Amino acid sequence: MRRTMLTLVATLAIIFAGPKSFSQDGDGNTYHLDILNNYYSDDSYSSAVGWDERDCSGSLNSNGSDSSWRYHEVYSCDGFQISGSCQYQSGSGWVSVQCPDTNVTAQGRLHIPVG
C-alpha cells in the first residue's frame, strides 16, 4: 500500500511539473495559435458588428455577429502577431483583400466593441 501511494504521488508530481501543454482541437491537434477576427458591416471596414477569438487554451469567445467582411489576426501563444489581413467571404471561403485604411482597420489585437 505504501509503495502504491508513493508511486501515485511521484506520477502526479511528474505530470504537474512537466511543460505546459495546449488544449486539443476537434481533430486531436494541439492549438499553437491565437486567432482573432473582427467583423465589419461592409467593405469599408469602418463599422464593427462583432468579433470572435479562439485562444491558445482552445477557448472560443465572441460578441456581436459575424459578417462577410473581417479583419483576421493570427498570434503566437507568446503574443507575437504572425499575420493580419482584411478578408471577404466569397462563395468558396475567405479571400484576402486590400484593407481600405490599415490605421483604422488594424486595431492592434482589440475586440472591437459592438453597439
Backbone torsions as a table, in degrees:
resi	resn	phi	psi	omega
1	MET	NA	-44.1	-178.8
2	ARG	-64.4	-39.9	179.6
3	ARG	-65.8	-39.7	178.0
4	THR	-62.3	-43.2	-179.9
5	MET	-65.4	-41.8	178.9
6	LEU	-63.7	-41.6	177.6
7	THR	-63.1	-42.5	178.9
8	LEU	-62.9	-45.8	179.3
9	VAL	-63.0	-42.9	179.4
10	ALA	-63.6	-40.9	178.8
11	THR	-63.6	-45.3	178.4
12	LEU	-63.5	-37.8	178.5
13	ALA	-63.6	-40.2	178.9
14	ILE	-66.5	-42.3	-179.4
15	ILE	-62.2	-48.0	-176.1
16	PHE	-78.1	-18.3	178.6
17	ALA	-91.0	-8.5	-177.7
18	GLY	-70.0	174.2	-179.4
19	PRO	-67.0	156.1	179.3
20	LYS	-65.4	132.1	175.1
21	SER	-114.1	153.9	-178.0
22	PHE	-100.3	155.1	178.3
23	SER	-61.6	162.2	179.3
24	GLN	-102.5	147.9	175.4
25	ASP	-80.2	-176.6	-176.8
26	GLY	-63.3	-20.5	-179.7
27	ASP	-95.4	4.8	-179.3
28	GLY	87.5	1.6	177.4
29	ASN	-83.5	149.7	178.7
30	THR	-84.3	147.6	175.4
31	TYR	-78.3	132.9	175.6
32	HIS	-130.2	9.6	-177.2
33	LEU	-136.7	153.6	172.6
34	ASP	-111.4	120.6	-176.1
35	ILE	-116.3	125.5	-178.2
36	LEU	-123.9	129.0	177.0
37	ASN	-121.2	127.0	171.4
38	ASN	-107.5	125.0	-175.7
39	TYR	-100.2	144.8	-177.0
40	TYR	-125.0	157.7	-176.3
41	SER	-73.2	-26.8	-178.9
42	ASP	-156.3	-173.7	-174.6
43	ASP	-76.5	3.5	173.3
44	SER	-81.2	-16.1	-179.6
45	TYR	52.8	38.3	-177.7
46	SER	-116.2	-19.6	-178.8
47	SER	-117.4	106.0	-176.2
48	ALA	-74.2	142.9	176.3
49	VAL	-122.5	-11.5	179.6
50	GLY	173.7	177.1	176.7
51	TRP	-153.8	158.6	169.1
52	ASP	-145.3	154.0	179.9
53	GLU	-146.2	133.3	168.8
54	ARG	-110.8	111.6	-176.0
55	ASP	-88.6	179.3	-175.4
56	CYS	-65.8	-18.7	176.8
57	SER	-82.7	-7.3	-178.5
58	GLY	94.8	-2.1	179.9
59	SER	-72.1	139.6	176.3
60	LEU	-114.0	123.2	177.9
61	ASN	-125.9	151.0	-179.9
62	SER	-157.6	164.9	175.4
63	ASN	-154.1	147.4	-178.8
64	GLY	77.1	-147.0	-179.2
65	SER	-133.4	161.5	176.6
66	ASP	-91.3	170.2	-179.9
67	SER	-150.7	-171.6	-179.7
68	SER	-86.2	-1.5	-179.7
69	TRP	-125.9	127.6	-179.4
70	ARG	-145.3	157.0	167.1
71	TYR	-104.2	116.3	-171.7
72	HIS	-104.9	118.4	-179.6
73	GLU	-118.4	138.2	178.1
74	VAL	-123.6	128.2	-179.1
75	TYR	-123.6	151.1	170.0
76	SER	-74.2	165.6	179.2
77	CYS	-71.2	-8.7	174.1
78	ASP	-88.2	-2.3	177.1
79	GLY	93.0	9.1	179.4
80	PHE	-92.3	132.5	-179.4
81	GLN	-72.0	129.2	177.9
82	ILE	-94.6	-42.9	179.2
83	SER	-156.5	161.5	175.8
84	GLY	-158.6	131.7	-178.6
85	SER	-157.9	151.3	171.3
86	CYS	-77.6	139.6	-178.7
87	GLN	-138.2	150.8	176.9
88	TYR	-122.4	138.1	179.0
89	GLN	-90.4	105.9	176.4
90	SER	-88.9	-175.9	179.8
91	GLY	-65.7	-17.1	-177.2
92	SER	-115.0	17.6	177.7
93	GLY	124.2	-171.2	-178.3
94	TRP	-82.3	132.4	-179.4
95	VAL	-122.8	132.0	177.3
96	SER	-71.0	136.6	178.0
97	VAL	-130.9	165.7	178.2
98	GLN	-68.9	129.4	175.4
99	CYS	-73.4	133.4	-178.5
100	PRO	-65.1	-37.8	179.6
101	ASP	-152.5	97.3	-174.4
102	THR	-64.4	-23.8	177.1
103	ASN	-68.0	-28.1	177.4
104	VAL	-88.4	-45.3	-173.6
105	THR	-72.5	-47.4	-177.6
106	ALA	-76.1	93.6	-173.4
107	GLN	-85.0	0.8	178.0
108	GLY	71.0	56.3	175.5
109	ARG	61.4	46.4	176.9
110	LEU	-110.2	144.2	166.9
111	HIS	-83.4	112.6	-177.2
112	ILE	-70.8	123.1	-178.7
113	PRO	-64.4	144.3	-178.6
114	VAL	-112.3	136.8	174.9
115	GLY	82.5	NA	NA
